[in-house]
């Protein structure tokens, strides 16, 4: 299934208002997981870091333009899904699921209990990052 068109708004404030009105709440995945998306998740999924320190220090239009892709990706059974990565312990984490929209977008959720998850982030990923995700175990 193709992703929705990029969302082209004129300001960060408009993207934030759109996110609150259209993305927050519950999204049911194609396999029945209820994913909670919170207002505060905007700051994580629509901001990027200008350095490798992972401090989210600037609004990212590339990320914000794809916020409608979050629900679409989670609801698309044809997209590949992988076990997520936990950087703190440097290994795959079966409580995290990554849905990859080829060629360059990823949506991450964290399973909190059976059938329930919280939205963690979504971002435009470079080719090396996508390949690394694809090297993880398939989500089953």
C-alpha positions in Angstrom: 0.0 0.0 0.0 1.5 3.4 -0.9 2.1 5.9 1.9 0.0 9.1 2.0 1.4 12.2 0.3 3.8 14.3 2.2 2.0 16.8 4.5 3.1 20.3 3.5 2.3 22.9 6.2 3.9 26.3 6.7 5.2 26.2 10.2 6.2 24.0 13.2 3.1 25.3 15.1 0.8 24.0 12.3 2.5 20.6 12.3 2.2 20.4 16.1 -1.5 21.3 15.9 -2.1 18.8 13.1 -0.3 16.1 15.1 -2.4 16.7 18.2 -5.7 16.7 16.2 -4.9 13.8 13.8 -2.2 11.5 15.2 -2.7 11.4 19.0 -4.8 8.7 20.6 -4.9 5.1 19.7 -3.8 3.5 16.4 -4.7 -0.2 15.8 -2.0 -2.0 13.9 -2.7 -4.5 11.2 -2.2 -7.3 13.7 -4.4 -5.9 16.4 -1.9 -4.0 18.7 -3.3 -0.9 20.2 -0.6 1.8 20.0 -0.9 4.9 22.1 0.4 8.1 20.5 0.8 11.0 23.0 1.1 14.7 22.5 4.6 14.8 23.8 5.7 12.3 21.1 5.7 15.2 18.5 8.9 16.5 20.0 10.6 13.1 19.5 9.4 12.2 16.1 9.5 15.7 14.5 12.8 16.9 15.9 16.3 15.8 14.8 19.8 16.2 16.1 22.4 18.2 14.3 25.2 16.2 15.8 25.8 12.6 16.8 25.0 13.2 20.4 21.2 12.4 19.9 20.1 15.6 21.5 16.9 16.6 19.5 17.8 20.2 18.9 16.0 21.3 15.8 12.6 20.9 14.1 12.8 18.5 11.1 10.5 19.3 8.2 11.5 16.0 6.6 10.1 14.1 9.7 7.1 16.3 10.1 6.0 15.9 6.5 5.7 12.2 7.1 3.6 12.2 10.3 0.6 10.7 8.3 2.9 7.8 7.4 3.0 6.7 11.1 -0.5 5.2 11.2 -0.3 4.1 7.5 2.9 2.1 8.2 1.5 0.5 11.4 -1.6 -0.6 9.6 0.1 -2.0 6.5 0.6 -5.7 6.8 2.8 -5.8 3.7 5.7 -3.8 5.3 8.6 -5.6 6.8 8.9 -5.5 10.6 11.9 -6.2 12.7 12.9 -6.6 16.3 14.1 -3.2 17.6 17.5 -2.3 19.1 18.2 -1.2 22.6 21.3 1.1 22.5 21.7 1.0 26.2 22.4 -2.7 26.4 23.6 -2.9 22.8 21.4 -5.8 21.6 18.0 -6.5 20.0 15.0 -5.9 22.2 12.0 -8.0 21.6 9.7 -5.4 23.3 10.4 -3.0 20.4 9.1 -3.4 16.9 10.4 -1.5 13.9 8.3 -1.1 10.8 10.3 -0.1 7.8 8.9 1.9 4.8 11.5 1.4 2.1 13.5 3.2 1.1 14.0 5.6 4.1 11.4 5.7 6.9 11.0 3.8 10.1 8.3 3.6 12.8 9.2 2.3 16.2 6.8 1.1 18.9 7.4 -0.4 22.3 5.2 -3.2 23.5 4.0 -2.5 27.0 1.9 -5.6 27.5 0.2 -8.1 25.1 -1.8 -6.3 22.5 -0.7 -2.8 23.7 2.2 -0.5 22.8 3.3 3.1 22.9 4.6 5.0 19.9 8.3 5.6 20.4 9.4 7.4 17.3 9.4 7.7 13.5 12.2 9.1 11.4 13.8 9.4 8.0 16.7 6.9 8.1 19.7 6.7 5.9 20.5 3.6 3.8 23.0 2.3 6.3 20.5 2.5 9.2 17.8 0.8 7.1 20.3 -2.0 6.3 21.1 -2.4 9.9 17.4 -2.6 10.8 16.9 -5.2 8.1 19.8 -7.3 9.7 17.8 -7.7 12.9 15.5 -10.7 13.5 12.1 -10.5 11.7 9.2 -9.6 14.0 7.0 -12.6 14.6 
